[in-house]
Amino acid sequence: MKALMQNREIINPDFYVEHGYPHEAWAELRRESPVFYWEKNTEMPFWAITKHADITQIGKMPEKFLNGPDLVIRTDPEPEGERFDPPPTIIQMDPPMHGAYRKIVSKRFTPGALRKIHADIDNVAAEIVEDLLAEGMEGECDFVEKVAAPLPIAVISWLLGVPKEDWHLLFDWTNRTLGAGDPEYQEEGSVPGETARNAMIELFTYFSQMVEERKKNPTDDLVSLFAHAEVNGKPMDPMDVLSYCMIIVIAGNETTRNATSGGMAALIEHQDQLRRVQKDPSLLQPCIEEMLRWTSPIIHFARTATEDFELRGKTIREGDKVALFYPSANRDEEVFEDPYTFRVDRNPNRHLAFGIGEHFCAGAHVARIEMNYAFRSLIPRIAEIEFAGERDRLRSSLVGGIKRLPIRYKLNAA
Ligand code: HEM
């Protein structure tokens, strides 16, 4: 069993580019060895955690399993001096510090608070979707370029208060940080660490000017919120203010982009399900949850054990790394009926696409509003739709990214 498993690929970025998610290998692990020590990744050996229940348990034990030391399992060798460790943000913080910082943004992102700006988010999204629909009653396009990428960029920029002429910068920074391991986004003659570092410096320089401006003239955007925020009764450290801007840019873009493009691909592959939502619009919300389960845009996040911990008869030692494979949890046969079937009426749907526990995605409701707008506008208009070429995947073991999704379509009249 051990030898067999180690011949599989579960975290190899090159495998993802070629084949997408290794669902067969994850299923085998869930069945045979759900807490499995993955020695093959010599850069950083780790415990592969593949069951829904175990990921839930670990996610809810933030004192025993820390985010701080290593949030991502490193797969590519990075020689001394070439590695880039981004400045810590809330996602790398552990209790009790994490709670104090998380409070700053969580009030803004509750469903209640977002209800007030729901219409504004719809307006921002409308411009992008209408652009596509205005191109004629039939056509061909790259869905990522036309809708899935610009949609979250526009919404995040609007939430932060970034003016429209600078939205393209956010696109570029996200590609060069989260996509630094992909040759397409690497700066010429530079290594991934350097590409990500340069993008981060540009992002910090840009936002430090914006923060200064908002300190003098506050508005109700997120940059103003961070610029005036207090942690435990004291103004937030200037570096933390910038890190907060950075995590919103980085966490909110690529993820929603891939849930939207992966969601569209799922509808193309399951046209019977597309027709069901067209006939019954009350299925839109469960359809979006199913897209999130189906695509699971984050492949893994890692934790570090603070003490020895027994799980399913295995001992995870203090200091060991564990990788939480969210897409595997989202195909767990013990939780989901027919996990390999895309069903727009799935209910219940306790997917872990947004993680679980202490670090549950702060932007989950924002992402849902964006996807709701896009699919609410597009689905009724689709008369015919098909792929117009192969999709291109991002080289990454963190984000299951789709770089290009060529589609061909005919529309219904509005
Ligand atoms: C479909 C889209 C999205 C997916 C799949 C997603 C996924 C995730 C996951 C899995 C985590 C958990 C991290 C962990 O366990 O350590 C997370 C955290 C986070 N996400 Fe998202 N995310 C999405 C959209 C967004 C958006 C739109 C925003 C911002 C507006 C955002 C901001 C954040 C932040 C700030 C955290 C850190 C929370 C913390 O550490 O307390 N995300 N996200």
Residues whose N, C-alpha, C, O or C-beta is under 5 A from the ligand:
A	BS01	HEM	I90 I91 R102 I247 I248 A251 G252 T255 T256 A259 P297 I298 F301 L352 A353 F354 G355 E358 H359 F360 C361 A362 G363 A364 V366 A367
